[in-house]
Amino acid sequence: MVKNSFISVTFHEKKKENSGSVEFQVLSFTNKIQRLTSHLELHRKDYLSQRGLRKVLEKRQRLLSYLSKKNRVRYKELISQLNIRESKNR
């Protein structure tokens, strides 16, 4: 968790001017996923949050697949920095 917060700080410093980039969006979705996951550990029967988590995961997956098709080097760099597993669909 500490590693990801450090990465998010460095990304936010680099990407303040470009908040629409795919990397920034994936980073914000990753932070949101971490928050929802920690929330669901406490509240297991919060089905609306579970649904929201699934929607955010799907959005992040779509962005990652778009990035992998457009620029494979940036994709590999991003998943290694954020410690995300590579998609099985590749």
mmCIF file as gemmi writes it, N, C-alpha and C atoms, coordinates in Angstrom:
data_model
loop_
_atom_site.group_PDB
_atom_site.id
_atom_site.type_symbol
_atom_site.label_atom_id
_atom_site.label_alt_id
_atom_site.label_comp_id
_atom_site.label_asym_id
_atom_site.label_entity_id
_atom_site.label_seq_id
_atom_site.pdbx_PDB_ins_code
_atom_site.Cartn_x
_atom_site.Cartn_y
_atom_site.Cartn_z
_atom_site.occupancy
_atom_site.B_iso_or_equiv
_atom_site.pdbx_formal_charge
_atom_site.auth_seq_id
_atom_site.auth_asym_id
_atom_site.pdbx_PDB_model_num
ATOM 1 N N . MET Axp A 1 ? 0.824 -1.187 0 1 0 ? 1 A 1
ATOM 2 C CA . MET Axp A 1 ? 0 0 0 1 0 ? 1 A 1
ATOM 3 C C . MET Axp A 1 ? 0.866 1.247 0 1 0 ? 1 A 1
ATOM 4 N N . VAL Axp A 2 ? 1.974 1.236 0.724 1 0 ? 2 A 1
ATOM 5 C CA . VAL Axp A 2 ? 2.853 2.388 0.762 1 0 ? 2 A 1
ATOM 6 C C . VAL Axp A 2 ? 3.485 2.605 -0.6 1 0 ? 2 A 1
ATOM 7 N N . LYS Axp A 3 ? 3.844 1.528 -1.278 1 0 ? 3 A 1
ATOM 8 C CA . LYS Axp A 3 ? 4.456 1.639 -2.593 1 0 ? 3 A 1
ATOM 9 C C . LYS Axp A 3 ? 3.499 2.306 -3.573 1 0 ? 3 A 1
ATOM 10 N N . ASN Axp A 4 ? 2.247 1.891 -3.571 1 0 ? 4 A 1
ATOM 11 C CA . ASN Axp A 4 ? 1.273 2.464 -4.489 1 0 ? 4 A 1
ATOM 12 C C . ASN Axp A 4 ? 0.996 3.924 -4.188 1 0 ? 4 A 1
ATOM 13 N N . SER Axp A 5 ? 0.993 4.317 -2.916 1 0 ? 5 A 1
ATOM 14 C CA . SER Axp A 5 ? 0.762 5.723 -2.598 1 0 ? 5 A 1
ATOM 15 C C . SER Axp A 5 ? 1.932 6.56 -3.085 1 0 ? 5 A 1
ATOM 16 N N . PHE Axp A 6 ? 3.157 6.033 -3.001 1 0 ? 6 A 1
ATOM 17 C CA . PHE Axp A 6 ? 4.311 6.758 -3.515 1 0 ? 6 A 1
ATOM 18 C C . PHE Axp A 6 ? 4.211 6.918 -5.028 1 0 ? 6 A 1
ATOM 19 N N . ILE Axp A 7 ? 3.804 5.856 -5.704 1 0 ? 7 A 1
ATOM 20 C CA . ILE Axp A 7 ? 3.654 5.919 -7.155 1 0 ? 7 A 1
ATOM 21 C C . ILE Axp A 7 ? 2.578 6.922 -7.528 1 0 ? 7 A 1
ATOM 22 N N . SER Axp A 8 ? 1.49 6.936 -6.77 1 0 ? 8 A 1
ATOM 23 C CA . SER Axp A 8 ? 0.418 7.861 -7.111 1 0 ? 8 A 1
ATOM 24 C C . SER Axp A 8 ? 0.864 9.3 -6.931 1 0 ? 8 A 1
ATOM 25 N N . VAL Axp A 9 ? 1.69 9.58 -5.932 1 0 ? 9 A 1
ATOM 26 C CA . VAL Axp A 9 ? 2.19 10.937 -5.739 1 0 ? 9 A 1
ATOM 27 C C . VAL Axp A 9 ? 3.08 11.342 -6.902 1 0 ? 9 A 1
ATOM 28 N N . THR Axp A 10 ? 3.973 10.443 -7.337 1 0 ? 10 A 1
ATOM 29 C CA . THR Axp A 10 ? 4.854 10.788 -8.442 1 0 ? 10 A 1
ATOM 30 C C . THR Axp A 10 ? 4.069 10.947 -9.734 1 0 ? 10 A 1
ATOM 31 N N . PHE Axp A 11 ? 3.052 10.119 -9.956 1 0 ? 11 A 1
ATOM 32 C CA . PHE Axp A 11 ? 2.238 10.254 -11.149 1 0 ? 11 A 1
ATOM 33 C C . PHE Axp A 11 ? 1.461 11.565 -11.135 1 0 ? 11 A 1
ATOM 34 N N . HIS Axp A 12 ? 0.922 11.923 -9.969 1 0 ? 12 A 1
ATOM 35 C CA . HIS Axp A 12 ? 0.152 13.161 -9.884 1 0 ? 12 A 1
ATOM 36 C C . HIS Axp A 12 ? 1.037 14.365 -10.158 1 0 ? 12 A 1
ATOM 37 N N . GLU Axp A 13 ? 2.28 14.323 -9.717 1 0 ? 13 A 1
ATOM 38 C CA . GLU Axp A 13 ? 3.183 15.437 -9.978 1 0 ? 13 A 1
ATOM 39 C C . GLU Axp A 13 ? 3.493 15.539 -11.466 1 0 ? 13 A 1
ATOM 40 N N . LYS Axp A 14 ? 3.689 14.401 -12.119 1 0 ? 14 A 1
ATOM 41 C CA . LYS Axp A 14 ? 4.031 14.414 -13.537 1 0 ? 14 A 1
ATOM 42 C C . LYS Axp A 14 ? 2.826 14.734 -14.412 1 0 ? 14 A 1
ATOM 43 N N . LYS Axp A 15 ? 1.643 14.307 -14.018 1 0 ? 15 A 1
ATOM 44 C CA . LYS Axp A 15 ? 0.496 14.347 -14.9 1 0 ? 15 A 1
ATOM 45 C C . LYS Axp A 15 ? -0.522 15.434 -14.541 1 0 ? 15 A 1
ATOM 46 N N . LYS Axp A 16 ? -0.146 16.445 -13.743 1 0 ? 16 A 1
ATOM 47 C CA . LYS Axp A 16 ? -1.122 17.466 -13.368 1 0 ? 16 A 1
ATOM 48 C C . LYS Axp A 16 ? -1.686 18.173 -14.585 1 0 ? 16 A 1
ATOM 49 N N . GLU Axp A 17 ? -0.841 18.428 -15.569 1 0 ? 17 A 1
ATOM 50 C CA . GLU Axp A 17 ? -1.307 19.149 -16.744 1 0 ? 17 A 1
ATOM 51 C C . GLU Axp A 17 ? -2.057 18.262 -17.723 1 0 ? 17 A 1
ATOM 52 N N . ASN Axp A 18 ? -1.966 16.946 -17.585 1 0 ? 18 A 1
ATOM 53 C CA . ASN Axp A 18 ? -2.563 16.031 -18.548 1 0 ? 18 A 1
ATOM 54 C C . ASN Axp A 18 ? -3.439 15.006 -17.825 1 0 ? 18 A 1
ATOM 55 N N . SER Axp A 19 ? -4.534 15.468 -17.247 1 0 ? 19 A 1
ATOM 56 C CA . SER Axp A 19 ? -5.376 14.557 -16.467 1 0 ? 19 A 1
ATOM 57 C C . SER Axp A 19 ? -6.258 13.67 -17.347 1 0 ? 19 A 1
ATOM 58 N N . GLY Axp A 20 ? -6.262 13.892 -18.638 1 0 ? 20 A 1
ATOM 59 C CA . GLY Axp A 20 ? -7.059 13.061 -19.533 1 0 ? 20 A 1
ATOM 60 C C . GLY Axp A 20 ? -6.29 11.911 -20.138 1 0 ? 20 A 1
ATOM 61 N N . SER Axp A 21 ? -5.011 11.787 -19.807 1 0 ? 21 A 1
ATOM 62 C CA . SER Axp A 21 ? -4.213 10.715 -20.394 1 0 ? 21 A 1
ATOM 63 C C . SER Axp A 21 ? -4.662 9.363 -19.865 1 0 ? 21 A 1
ATOM 64 N N . VAL Axp A 22 ? -4.384 8.347 -20.627 1 0 ? 22 A 1
ATOM 65 C CA . VAL Axp A 22 ? -4.784 6.993 -20.252 1 0 ? 22 A 1
ATOM 66 C C . VAL Axp A 22 ? -4.092 6.584 -18.957 1 0 ? 22 A 1
ATOM 67 N N . GLU Axp A 23 ? -2.818 6.94 -18.806 1 0 ? 23 A 1
ATOM 68 C CA . GLU Axp A 23 ? -2.088 6.572 -17.598 1 0 ? 23 A 1
ATOM 69 C C . GLU Axp A 23 ? -2.72 7.193 -16.358 1 0 ? 23 A 1
ATOM 70 N N . PHE Axp A 24 ? -3.093 8.46 -16.459 1 0 ? 24 A 1
ATOM 71 C CA . PHE Axp A 24 ? -3.699 9.138 -15.313 1 0 ? 24 A 1
ATOM 72 C C . PHE Axp A 24 ? -5.049 8.516 -14.97 1 0 ? 24 A 1
ATOM 73 N N . GLN Axp A 25 ? -5.834 8.191 -15.989 1 0 ? 25 A 1
ATOM 74 C CA . GLN Axp A 25 ? -7.138 7.586 -15.738 1 0 ? 25 A 1
ATOM 75 C C . GLN Axp A 25 ? -6.994 6.217 -15.103 1 0 ? 25 A 1
ATOM 76 N N . VAL Axp A 26 ? -6.041 5.414 -15.572 1 0 ? 26 A 1
ATOM 77 C CA . VAL Axp A 26 ? -5.803 4.092 -14.987 1 0 ? 26 A 1
ATOM 78 C C . VAL Axp A 26 ? -5.346 4.248 -13.542 1 0 ? 26 A 1
ATOM 79 N N . LEU Axp A 27 ? -4.505 5.248 -13.284 1 0 ? 27 A 1
ATOM 80 C CA . LEU Axp A 27 ? -4.05 5.495 -11.92 1 0 ? 27 A 1
ATOM 81 C C . LEU Axp A 27 ? -5.215 5.864 -11.015 1 0 ? 27 A 1
ATOM 82 N N . SER Axp A 28 ? -6.093 6.736 -11.469 1 0 ? 28 A 1
ATOM 83 C CA . SER Axp A 28 ? -7.22 7.138 -10.626 1 0 ? 28 A 1
ATOM 84 C C . SER Axp A 28 ? -8.18 5.969 -10.409 1 0 ? 28 A 1
ATOM 85 N N . PHE Axp A 29 ? -8.399 5.14 -11.443 1 0 ? 29 A 1
ATOM 86 C CA . PHE Axp A 29 ? -9.235 3.951 -11.27 1 0 ? 29 A 1
ATOM 87 C C . PHE Axp A 29 ? -8.592 2.977 -10.291 1 0 ? 29 A 1
ATOM 88 N N . THR Axp A 30 ? -7.261 2.837 -10.335 1 0 ? 30 A 1
ATOM 89 C CA . THR Axp A 30 ? -6.565 1.937 -9.425 1 0 ? 30 A 1
ATOM 90 C C . THR Axp A 30 ? -6.716 2.405 -7.985 1 0 ? 30 A 1
ATOM 91 N N . ASN Axp A 31 ? -6.593 3.711 -7.761 1 0 ? 31 A 1
ATOM 92 C CA . ASN Axp A 31 ? -6.79 4.244 -6.409 1 0 ? 31 A 1
ATOM 93 C C . ASN Axp A 31 ? -8.219 4.014 -5.935 1 0 ? 31 A 1
ATOM 94 N N . LYS Axp A 32 ? -9.181 4.195 -6.838 1 0 ? 32 A 1
ATOM 95 C CA . LYS Axp A 32 ? -10.582 3.979 -6.484 1 0 ? 32 A 1
ATOM 96 C C . LYS Axp A 32 ? -10.835 2.501 -6.171 1 0 ? 32 A 1
ATOM 97 N N . ILE Axp A 33 ? -10.219 1.61 -6.922 1 0 ? 33 A 1
ATOM 98 C CA . ILE Axp A 33 ? -10.358 0.17 -6.681 1 0 ? 33 A 1
ATOM 99 C C . ILE Axp A 33 ? -9.802 -0.198 -5.313 1 0 ? 33 A 1
ATOM 100 N N . GLN Axp A 34 ? -8.666 0.377 -4.957 1 0 ? 34 A 1
ATOM 101 C CA . GLN Axp A 34 ? -8.084 0.09 -3.643 1 0 ? 34 A 1
ATOM 102 C C . GLN Axp A 34 ? -8.998 0.575 -2.521 1 0 ? 34 A 1
ATOM 103 N N . ARG Axp A 35 ? -9.591 1.768 -2.685 1 0 ? 35 A 1
ATOM 104 C CA . ARG Axp A 35 ? -10.5 2.287 -1.665 1 0 ? 35 A 1
ATOM 105 C C . ARG Axp A 35 ? -11.739 1.406 -1.538 1 0 ? 35 A 1
ATOM 106 N N . LEU Axp A 36 ? -12.311 1.009 -2.673 1 0 ? 36 A 1
ATOM 107 C CA . LEU Axp A 36 ? -13.501 0.169 -2.629 1 0 ? 36 A 1
ATOM 108 C C . LEU Axp A 36 ? -13.203 -1.21 -2.054 1 0 ? 36 A 1
ATOM 109 N N . THR Axp A 37 ? -12.047 -1.75 -2.361 1 0 ? 37 A 1
ATOM 110 C CA . THR Axp A 37 ? -11.667 -3.063 -1.835 1 0 ? 37 A 1
ATOM 111 C C . THR Axp A 37 ? -11.53 -3.019 -0.321 1 0 ? 37 A 1
ATOM 112 N N . SER Axp A 38 ? -10.892 -1.972 0.189 1 0 ? 38 A 1
ATOM 113 C CA . SER Axp A 38 ? -10.763 -1.868 1.649 1 0 ? 38 A 1
ATOM 114 C C . SER Axp A 38 ? -12.124 -1.64 2.297 1 0 ? 38 A 1
ATOM 115 N N . HIS Axp A 39 ? -13.021 -0.924 1.621 1 0 ? 39 A 1
ATOM 116 C CA . HIS Axp A 39 ? -14.369 -0.728 2.143 1 0 ? 39 A 1
ATOM 117 C C . HIS Axp A 39 ? -15.128 -2.054 2.195 1 0 ? 39 A 1
ATOM 118 N N . LEU Axp A 40 ? -14.983 -2.848 1.143 1 0 ? 40 A 1
ATOM 119 C CA . LEU Axp A 40 ? -15.712 -4.111 1.08 1 0 ? 40 A 1
ATOM 120 C C . LEU Axp A 40 ? -15.168 -5.159 2.052 1 0 ? 40 A 1
ATOM 121 N N . GLU Axp A 41 ? -13.932 -4.997 2.507 1 0 ? 41 A 1
ATOM 122 C CA . GLU Axp A 41 ? -13.425 -5.903 3.531 1 0 ? 41 A 1
ATOM 123 C C . GLU Axp A 41 ? -14.194 -5.721 4.836 1 0 ? 41 A 1
ATOM 124 N N . LEU Axp A 42 ? -14.616 -4.482 5.098 1 0 ? 42 A 1
ATOM 125 C CA . LEU Axp A 42 ? -15.391 -4.206 6.312 1 0 ? 42 A 1
ATOM 126 C C . LEU Axp A 42 ? -16.876 -4.475 6.121 1 0 ? 42 A 1
ATOM 127 N N . HIS Axp A 43 ? -17.394 -4.16 4.948 1 0 ? 43 A 1
ATOM 128 C CA . HIS Axp A 43 ? -18.827 -4.256 4.676 1 0 ? 43 A 1
ATOM 129 C C . HIS Axp A 43 ? -19.05 -5.255 3.546 1 0 ? 43 A 1
ATOM 130 N N . ARG Axp A 44 ? -19.06 -6.516 3.881 1 0 ? 44 A 1
ATOM 131 C CA . ARG Axp A 44 ? -19.12 -7.578 2.874 1 0 ? 44 A 1
ATOM 132 C C . ARG Axp A 44 ? -20.436 -7.604 2.1 1 0 ? 44 A 1
ATOM 133 N N . LYS Axp A 45 ? -21.526 -7.156 2.689 1 0 ? 45 A 1
ATOM 134 C CA . LYS Axp A 45 ? -22.824 -7.251 2.032 1 0 ? 45 A 1
ATOM 135 C C . LYS Axp A 45 ? -23.257 -5.949 1.366 1 0 ? 45 A 1
ATOM 136 N N . ASP Axp A 46 ? -22.321 -5.062 1.123 1 0 ? 46 A 1
ATOM 137 C CA . ASP Axp A 46 ? -22.621 -3.804 0.446 1 0 ? 46 A 1
ATOM 138 C C . ASP Axp A 46 ? -22.614 -4.074 -1.067 1 0 ? 46 A 1
ATOM 139 N N . TYR Axp A 47 ? -23.763 -4.488 -1.565 1 0 ? 47 A 1
ATOM 140 C CA . TYR Axp A 47 ? -23.844 -4.945 -2.949 1 0 ? 47 A 1
ATOM 141 C C . TYR Axp A 47 ? -23.713 -3.802 -3.946 1 0 ? 47 A 1
ATOM 142 N N . LEU Axp A 48 ? -24.128 -2.61 -3.587 1 0 ? 48 A 1
ATOM 143 C CA . LEU Axp A 48 ? -23.958 -1.474 -4.496 1 0 ? 48 A 1
ATOM 144 C C . LEU Axp A 48 ? -22.481 -1.132 -4.678 1 0 ? 48 A 1
ATOM 145 N N . SER Axp A 49 ? -21.717 -1.232 -3.614 1 0 ? 49 A 1
ATOM 146 C CA . SER Axp A 49 ? -20.274 -0.986 -3.739 1 0 ? 49 A 1
ATOM 147 C C . SER Axp A 49 ? -19.609 -2.093 -4.548 1 0 ? 49 A 1
ATOM 148 N N . GLN Axp A 50 ? -20.101 -3.329 -4.409 1 0 ? 50 A 1
ATOM 149 C CA . GLN Axp A 50 ? -19.569 -4.427 -5.214 1 0 ? 50 A 1
ATOM 150 C C . GLN Axp A 50 ? -19.815 -4.167 -6.696 1 0 ? 50 A 1
ATOM 151 N N . ARG Axp A 51 ? -21.001 -3.667 -6.995 1 0 ? 51 A 1
ATOM 152 C CA . ARG Axp A 51 ? -21.343 -3.357 -8.386 1 0 ? 51 A 1
ATOM 153 C C . ARG Axp A 51 ? -20.468 -2.227 -8.908 1 0 ? 51 A 1
ATOM 154 N N . GLY Axp A 52 ? -20.258 -1.211 -8.071 1 0 ? 52 A 1
ATOM 155 C CA . GLY Axp A 52 ? -19.388 -0.105 -8.464 1 0 ? 52 A 1
ATOM 156 C C . GLY Axp A 52 ? -17.964 -0.559 -8.692 1 0 ? 52 A 1
ATOM 157 N N . LEU Axp A 53 ? -17.498 -1.474 -7.861 1 0 ? 53 A 1
ATOM 158 C CA . LEU Axp A 53 ? -16.147 -2.005 -8.021 1 0 ? 53 A 1
ATOM 159 C C . LEU Axp A 53 ? -16.017 -2.752 -9.341 1 0 ? 53 A 1
ATOM 160 N N . ARG Axp A 54 ? -17.017 -3.561 -9.664 1 0 ? 54 A 1
ATOM 161 C CA . ARG Axp A 54 ? -16.974 -4.287 -10.942 1 0 ? 54 A 1
ATOM 162 C C . ARG Axp A 54 ? -16.97 -3.327 -12.128 1 0 ? 54 A 1
ATOM 163 N N . LYS Axp A 55 ? -17.743 -2.238 -12.047 1 0 ? 55 A 1
ATOM 164 C CA . LYS Axp A 55 ? -17.785 -1.27 -13.14 1 0 ? 55 A 1
ATOM 165 C C . LYS Axp A 55 ? -16.441 -0.571 -13.317 1 0 ? 55 A 1
ATOM 166 N N . VAL Axp A 56 ? -15.809 -0.202 -12.205 1 0 ? 56 A 1
ATOM 167 C CA . VAL Axp A 56 ? -14.51 0.47 -12.271 1 0 ? 56 A 1
ATOM 168 C C . VAL Axp A 56 ? -13.45 -0.489 -12.806 1 0 ? 56 A 1
ATOM 169 N N . LEU Axp A 57 ? -13.507 -1.766 -12.371 1 0 ? 57 A 1
ATOM 170 C CA . LEU Axp A 57 ? -12.561 -2.756 -12.884 1 0 ? 57 A 1
ATOM 171 C C . LEU Axp A 57 ? -12.694 -2.928 -14.393 1 0 ? 57 A 1
ATOM 172 N N . GLU Axp A 58 ? -13.932 -2.953 -14.887 1 0 ? 58 A 1
ATOM 173 C CA . GLU Axp A 58 ? -14.157 -3.096 -16.328 1 0 ? 58 A 1
ATOM 174 C C . GLU Axp A 58 ? -13.654 -1.881 -17.089 1 0 ? 58 A 1
ATOM 175 N N . LYS Axp A 59 ? -13.878 -0.687 -16.532 1 0 ? 59 A 1
ATOM 176 C CA . LYS Axp A 59 ? -13.387 0.523 -17.196 1 0 ? 59 A 1
ATOM 177 C C . LYS Axp A 59 ? -11.866 0.526 -17.276 1 0 ? 59 A 1
ATOM 178 N N . ARG Axp A 60 ? -11.226 0.139 -16.161 1 0 ? 60 A 1
ATOM 179 C CA . ARG Axp A 60 ? -9.761 0.099 -16.157 1 0 ? 60 A 1
ATOM 180 C C . ARG Axp A 60 ? -9.252 -0.938 -17.15 1 0 ? 60 A 1
ATOM 181 N N . GLN Axp A 61 ? -9.938 -2.076 -17.227 1 0 ? 61 A 1
ATOM 182 C CA . GLN Axp A 61 ? -9.506 -3.114 -18.157 1 0 ? 61 A 1
ATOM 183 C C . GLN Axp A 61 ? -9.639 -2.646 -19.61 1 0 ? 61 A 1
ATOM 184 N N . ARG Axp A 62 ? -10.713 -1.936 -19.916 1 0 ? 62 A 1
ATOM 185 C CA . ARG Axp A 62 ? -10.877 -1.401 -21.269 1 0 ? 62 A 1
ATOM 186 C C . ARG Axp A 62 ? -9.775 -0.402 -21.606 1 0 ? 62 A 1
ATOM 187 N N . LEU Axp A 63 ? -9.439 0.477 -20.654 1 0 ? 63 A 1
ATOM 188 C CA . LEU Axp A 63 ? -8.368 1.438 -20.898 1 0 ? 63 A 1
ATOM 189 C C . LEU Axp A 63 ? -7.025 0.742 -21.078 1 0 ? 63 A 1
ATOM 190 N N . LEU Axp A 64 ? -6.776 -0.281 -20.277 1 0 ? 64 A 1
ATOM 191 C CA . LEU Axp A 64 ? -5.508 -1.006 -20.403 1 0 ? 64 A 1
ATOM 192 C C . LEU Axp A 64 ? -5.421 -1.75 -21.731 1 0 ? 64 A 1
ATOM 193 N N . SER Axp A 65 ? -6.529 -2.308 -22.193 1 0 ? 65 A 1
ATOM 194 C CA . SER Axp A 65 ? -6.485 -3.004 -23.485 1 0 ? 65 A 1
ATOM 195 C C . SER Axp A 65 ? -6.285 -2.006 -24.619 1 0 ? 65 A 1
ATOM 196 N N . TYR Axp A 66 ? -6.884 -0.818 -24.507 1 0 ? 66 A 1
ATOM 197 C CA . TYR Axp A 66 ? -6.666 0.23 -25.501 1 0 ? 66 A 1
ATOM 198 C C . TYR Axp A 66 ? -5.195 0.634 -25.527 1 0 ? 66 A 1
ATOM 199 N N . LEU Axp A 67 ? -4.612 0.827 -24.338 1 0 ? 67 A 1
ATOM 200 C CA . LEU Axp A 67 ? -3.21 1.236 -24.273 1 0 ? 67 A 1
ATOM 201 C C . LEU Axp A 67 ? -2.292 0.144 -24.8 1 0 ? 67 A 1
ATOM 202 N N . SER Axp A 68 ? -2.618 -1.117 -24.543 1 0 ? 68 A 1
ATOM 203 C CA . SER Axp A 68 ? -1.763 -2.199 -25.03 1 0 ? 68 A 1
ATOM 204 C C . SER Axp A 68 ? -1.799 -2.296 -26.554 1 0 ? 68 A 1
ATOM 205 N N . LYS Axp A 69 ? -2.93 -1.938 -27.155 1 0 ? 69 A 1
ATOM 206 C CA . LYS Axp A 69 ? -3.011 -1.963 -28.615 1 0 ? 69 A 1
ATOM 207 C C . LYS Axp A 69 ? -2.284 -0.774 -29.235 1 0 ? 69 A 1
ATOM 208 N N . LYS Axp A 70 ? -2.369 0.394 -28.581 1 0 ? 70 A 1
ATOM 209 C CA . LYS Axp A 70 ? -1.783 1.611 -29.146 1 0 ? 70 A 1
ATOM 210 C C . LYS Axp A 70 ? -0.29 1.721 -28.897 1 0 ? 70 A 1
ATOM 211 N N . ASN Axp A 71 ? 0.134 1.431 -27.663 1 0 ? 71 A 1
ATOM 212 C CA . ASN Axp A 71 ? 1.54 1.604 -27.324 1 0 ? 71 A 1
ATOM 213 C C . ASN Axp A 71 ? 1.93 0.551 -26.293 1 0 ? 71 A 1
ATOM 214 N N . ARG Axp A 72 ? 2.517 -0.527 -26.754 1 0 ? 72 A 1
ATOM 215 C CA . ARG Axp A 72 ? 2.84 -1.664 -25.892 1 0 ? 72 A 1
ATOM 216 C C . ARG Axp A 72 ? 3.887 -1.31 -24.835 1 0 ? 72 A 1
ATOM 217 N N . VAL Axp A 73 ? 4.82 -0.413 -25.17 1 0 ? 73 A 1
ATOM 218 C CA . VAL Axp A 73 ? 5.877 -0.046 -24.226 1 0 ? 73 A 1
ATOM 219 C C . VAL Axp A 73 ? 5.288 0.715 -23.041 1 0 ? 73 A 1
ATOM 220 N N . ARG Axp A 74 ? 4.425 1.695 -23.307 1 0 ? 74 A 1
ATOM 221 C CA . ARG Axp A 74 ? 3.786 2.455 -22.228 1 0 ? 74 A 1
ATOM 222 C C . ARG Axp A 74 ? 2.91 1.551 -21.376 1 0 ? 74 A 1
ATOM 223 N N . TYR Axp A 75 ? 2.256 0.574 -22.006 1 0 ? 75 A 1
ATOM 224 C CA . TYR Axp A 75 ? 1.415 -0.381 -21.284 1 0 ? 75 A 1
ATOM 225 C C . TYR Axp A 75 ? 2.242 -1.197 -20.308 1 0 ? 75 A 1
ATOM 226 N N . LYS Axp A 76 ? 3.353 -1.767 -20.786 1 0 ? 76 A 1
ATOM 227 C CA . LYS Axp A 76 ? 4.217 -2.584 -19.931 1 0 ? 76 A 1
ATOM 228 C C . LYS Axp A 76 ? 4.77 -1.754 -18.773 1 0 ? 76 A 1
ATOM 229 N N . GLU Axp A 77 ? 5.159 -0.52 -19.072 1 0 ? 77 A 1
ATOM 230 C CA . GLU Axp A 77 ? 5.702 0.363 -18.045 1 0 ? 77 A 1
ATOM 231 C C . GLU Axp A 77 ? 4.652 0.671 -16.976 1 0 ? 77 A 1
ATOM 232 N N . LEU Axp A 78 ? 3.434 0.928 -17.412 1 0 ? 78 A 1
ATOM 233 C CA . LEU Axp A 78 ? 2.364 1.283 -16.483 1 0 ? 78 A 1
ATOM 234 C C . LEU Axp A 78 ? 1.987 0.117 -15.573 1 0 ? 78 A 1
ATOM 235 N N . ILE Axp A 79 ? 1.827 -1.078 -16.139 1 0 ? 79 A 1
ATOM 236 C CA . ILE Axp A 79 ? 1.427 -2.205 -15.294 1 0 ? 79 A 1
ATOM 237 C C . ILE Axp A 79 ? 2.54 -2.609 -14.338 1 0 ? 79 A 1
ATOM 238 N N . SER Axp A 80 ? 3.786 -2.385 -14.727 1 0 ? 80 A 1
ATOM 239 C CA . SER Axp A 80 ? 4.871 -2.695 -13.793 1 0 ? 80 A 1
ATOM 240 C C . SER Axp A 80 ? 4.931 -1.67 -12.668 1 0 ? 80 A 1
ATOM 241 N N . GLN Axp A 81 ? 4.68 -0.399 -12.958 1 0 ? 81 A 1
ATOM 242 C CA . GLN Axp A 81 ? 4.711 0.622 -11.916 1 0 ? 81 A 1
ATOM 243 C C . GLN Axp A 81 ? 3.546 0.493 -10.954 1 0 ? 81 A 1
ATOM 244 N N . LEU Axp A 82 ? 2.368 0.149 -11.462 1 0 ? 82 A 1
ATOM 245 C CA . LEU Axp A 82 ? 1.189 0.046 -10.61 1 0 ? 82 A 1
ATOM 246 C C . LEU Axp A 82 ? 1.005 -1.34 -10.016 1 0 ? 82 A 1
ATOM 247 N N . ASN Axp A 83 ? 1.866 -2.266 -10.392 1 0 ? 83 A 1
ATOM 248 C CA . ASN Axp A 83 ? 1.811 -3.64 -9.887 1 0 ? 83 A 1
ATOM 249 C C . ASN Axp A 83 ? 0.463 -4.292 -10.228 1 0 ? 83 A 1
ATOM 250 N N . ILE Axp A 84 ? 0.088 -4.193 -11.501 1 0 ? 84 A 1
ATOM 251 C CA . ILE Axp A 84 ? -1.139 -4.786 -12.024 1 0 ? 84 A 1
ATOM 252 C C . ILE Axp A 84 ? -0.758 -5.987 -12.865 1 0 ? 84 A 1
ATOM 253 N N . ARG Axp A 85 ? -1.544 -7.049 -12.753 1 0 ? 85 A 1
ATOM 254 C CA . ARG Axp A 85 ? -1.287 -8.223 -13.589 1 0 ? 85 A 1
ATOM 255 C C . ARG Axp A 85 ? -1.671 -7.937 -15.029 1 0 ? 85 A 1
ATOM 256 N N . GLU Axp A 86 ? -0.966 -8.567 -15.944 1 0 ? 86 A 1
ATOM 257 C CA . GLU Axp A 86 ? -1.278 -8.408 -17.356 1 0 ? 86 A 1
ATOM 258 C C . GLU Axp A 86 ? -2.566 -9.144 -17.688 1 0 ? 86 A 1
ATOM 259 N N . SER Axp A 87 ? -3.284 -8.635 -18.652 1 0 ? 87 A 1
ATOM 260 C CA . SER Axp A 87 ? -4.575 -9.195 -19.031 1 0 ? 87 A 1
ATOM 261 C C . SER Axp A 87 ? -4.409 -10.599 -19.605 1 0 ? 87 A 1
ATOM 262 N N . LYS Axp A 88 ? -5.365 -11.467 -19.314 1 0 ? 88 A 1
ATOM 263 C CA . LYS Axp A 88 ? -5.357 -12.833 -19.857 1 0 ? 88 A 1
ATOM 264 C C . LYS Axp A 88 ? -5.784 -12.852 -21.31 1 0 ? 88 A 1
ATOM 265 N N . ASN Axp A 89 ? -6.497 -11.824 -21.756 1 0 ? 89 A 1
ATOM 266 C CA . ASN Axp A 89 ? -7.06 -11.817 -23.094 1 0 ? 89 A 1
ATOM 267 C C . ASN Axp A 89 ? -6.026 -11.605 -24.171 1 0 ? 89 A 1
ATOM 268 N N . ARG Axp A 90 ? -4.831 -11.279 -23.843 1 0 ? 90 A 1
ATOM 269 C CA . ARG Axp A 90 ? -3.787 -11.012 -24.821 1 0 ? 90 A 1
ATOM 270 C C . ARG Axp A 90 ? -3.36 -12.263 -25.498 1 0 ? 90 A 1
